[in-house]
Amino acid sequence: MKKNLIKLSNRSILSVSGKDSEQFLQGIVTCDIKSIEEKLSYGSILTPQGKLLYDFIISKMNNNFLIDTAESSIDGLIKLLNIYRLRSEVKLDKRDDLSVIVDLNNKKENLDNIDPRINEIGTREILNSKDEFSNINEDDYEKQKIKLGVAEVGSEIKSGELFPMEANLDHLKGIDFKKGCFIGQEVTSRMYRKGKVKKRIIGFKSKDNFTINEELVYNDQTIGTVIKKIEDYGLALVKIEKIINPEREKIKITTKNRDKNAIFIFPSFLSN
């Protein structure tokens, strides 16, 4: 039994192999496939209009690329990649024999396995699904992500609804603007150059109960909606330009039924 590790039941592994696999992925995804060598990288696939379809953590093992993505997304991802594959010599395999394992307490060791988005999420490995792990609550991982302002397609973000910068991919090292072409690059690069992202996903803390899509109100203005809540922690899509002194301010949450109170947990990359 391996202790202090969490097996993520909501993640699946897709293997991409074949002599054209690197070139194939490089022209589609937002991260730089050529820089991946036995380490983890965060990336995504966008629509031609620049909306976020799928996000994932990708690694390379024995010349195969392993894509760690939401279990609810993997069939759609395979279908999309098959459309783009055309005559490329690429093989796609869903690997039910592999599972994603995280260690929230290991933030400095095994740097090759550190979560590529934010170190504080801990390490992440792909191991045999038959291995036994301690039964630690997966909500501990979800709450850690929320505190750090990290959301994922499938569990928090609906595919095709947000631009990647609204989901903070520009700060989470999920887009390489120097790598060259990828699907949706033109729109994404234009938004990045302008530097004007009006909405972002932000974490919040509150003991009140919130429902999905519940409105958040600050200074008598609706500034966002709730997208997830676990115990005392939640995520919301927020109009960040409406918030003053984000690292200190409290916001007032109002609904049709009663007032609620929450405090935004602004991630370090948005606090400056």
Secondary structure, DSSP 8 states (H G I E B T S, - for coil): -B-S-EEETTEEEEEEESTTHHHHHHTTSSS-GGG-SSS-EEEEEE-TTS-EEEEEEEEEETTEEEEEEETTTHHHHHHHHHHHHTT---EEEE-TTEEEEEETT-SSS-GGGB-SS-GGG-EEEEEETTS-B----THHHHHHHHHTT---BTTTB-TTTS-GGGGTTTTTT---TTS---TTHHHHHHHHHHT---EEEEEEE-SS---TT-EEEETTEEEEEEEEEETTEEEEEEEGGG-SSTTT-EEEEE-SS-EEEEEEE--GGG--
